[in-house]
């Protein structure tokens, strides 16, 4: 964030956000989804993702309590064994969560660069089978998956009861075409 000083020169202003009394320096906006804004943040030299829940309208999805859903969905996905970033902190009052930062390209970024995603198809199919076995669907859109050290991570915590129409093979695979 830049703002001019008295001489008119640009000065970088550090933005911070607090989660349960812990302050995080915001480095940049990573993305904006139907549930919130995700920022790359840091504290004591450690990078994390800080997600600020928003209440902007979404004409194709109905929400209940978003912060409660984040907590409950994380627990369901963790119990199922889905590879995802660890939940570090959750602040109900400010509707913010802090999670592990998975540093790497999204599947969408790989597709946009015309790089092969073939090595990750067995991993997404395995993840889809794990989710189905647990009675869940995850959001298979390619922005929700990051590759780090050859491993595929589901970086969103959203999950819903399993329905075949929203499975990877029926819905998600359409977006994973090279």
N, C-alpha and C positions, 0 to 999 in steps of 0.2 A: 504494500500500500504506500503510494507516494503522495506527499503533500509539499507545497512550497514553504521554504523558510523565509525569514524576513528579507533576505536578499533576492528571493525569487527562485533560488536553486531547489531542485527536488531533493527531498529528504525522505528516506525510507522509514515508515512508521511501522513498528511491530504490532501486529494484532494478536491478542490472546483470547482464549476462551477457558472458562473454569468448569471443571467437572468434579463435583463433590469436594470442593475446596482446593483442588489441585489445578494449577494454571498450566496451560499448554500454549506454546507459540504456534500460530498458524503460518504455514509455509506457502501453501497454495490450495486452490480448489481442485479436487480430483474429479468430482462429478456430482451431478444432480439427478436424483431419481424420483420416483413417485412418492417415496417416504421421507426423503431428506436430502441434505447437502453433505457430502463427504469431503473432508479436508485432510491434506497431509499436514501433520502437526509434529511437534517435538517437545520433549522435556528431558532435561539432563543429557542431551545428545542422542536420545533414543527416538527414532521416528515411529509414529503411530498414525492411525486413522481416527479422526474425531468426526463423528456423524451428528449433525444437528437435525433433529426431526422437524419437519415443516407440516403445515396444515393447508397447503395449497390444494385446490380442487383437482380431482383426477376423474375424468368422465368414464373410464373403463375399469375402475377398481374401487371397491368400498372398504374403508378402514374402520376399525374400532379404535382401541387405545394402542397407538403405534409403539410407544415405549414398552408397554407390557408385551406386545407382540414380539418385539425384538428379543426381550428376555426369554419368553416362552419358546420362540422359534429356535433360538440359539441352543437351548437345552434339548429340544427334540432332535436337532441336527447332530449335536454332539453325541447324544445317546445312540443315534443311528450309525455313527462312524463316518460322517461326511467330512472330508478334508477341508478345513476352513480356518480363517484367522481366529485366534483366541480372543475372547471377550475379556478386556482388562478392567473396565469400569463402566457403570451405568448410573446416570443421575436422573431420577424421575422428575425432580423439580425443574431442571433446565432442559429436560428432554434431550440429553446428549449421551452418546456412548463413545467409549474409546476401545479400539480393538487393534490387534496386531497388524502391522503394515506388511503386506506381501508385495515385495518389490519385483515387478516384472510386467511384461506386456499382457494386455487382455487378449482374449481370443479374437475379439473384433479388430483390435489393432493389427494382429497377425493377418487376418483376412484382408484388411484394407491395404496392407503392404504386399499382398499376394504371396505370403509365406505359407508353407504347408502347415496345416493343423492336423494332418494325418497321425502324427505321433500321440496326439491327445484324444483321439476318438475312442480308443479302448478305455482310457481313463474316464471320459464322460459317460460312456456306456456302463462302466462299472459303478460309477457314482449314481447313475440313474437306477440301476438295479438295487443298490443299497437303499436308496430313497424309497423305491417302490416296496421293497421288503418291509420297510418301517411304516408303510402306509402314507408316504409323503410324496408330493411333487415339490421340486425346487424351481426357481425361475431360470430356465435354460438359455435366456438371452445372452449372447456372447460377451457383453460388457461385464457380466457377473462372474467371469472366470479369468483368473490370472495364472500365468505360468511362471514358476520360480524354480530354478535348478531342475528343470525337466518334469516337475510335478504340477498338476493342475489343482487349483484351489477355487472353491466356491466362496467368493468374497462377500456375498449378500447373506443375510440371515433369513430371508423370506422363505417360508415353506407353507404349503397348504395340504389338506387331505388329498390323497391320491385320487386322480381321475384320469382315465386313459386319454381323454382329449387333450390334456395338458402335459402328457408324458414327453420324454425326450424324443422318442421315435415318432410320435404323432405330431407334436408341435415344435419342440426345440430344434430338432435336426434340420428343419427348414432354414434356420438362421446360421447353421454351421456348414454351409455349402461353400466349397472352394471355387 
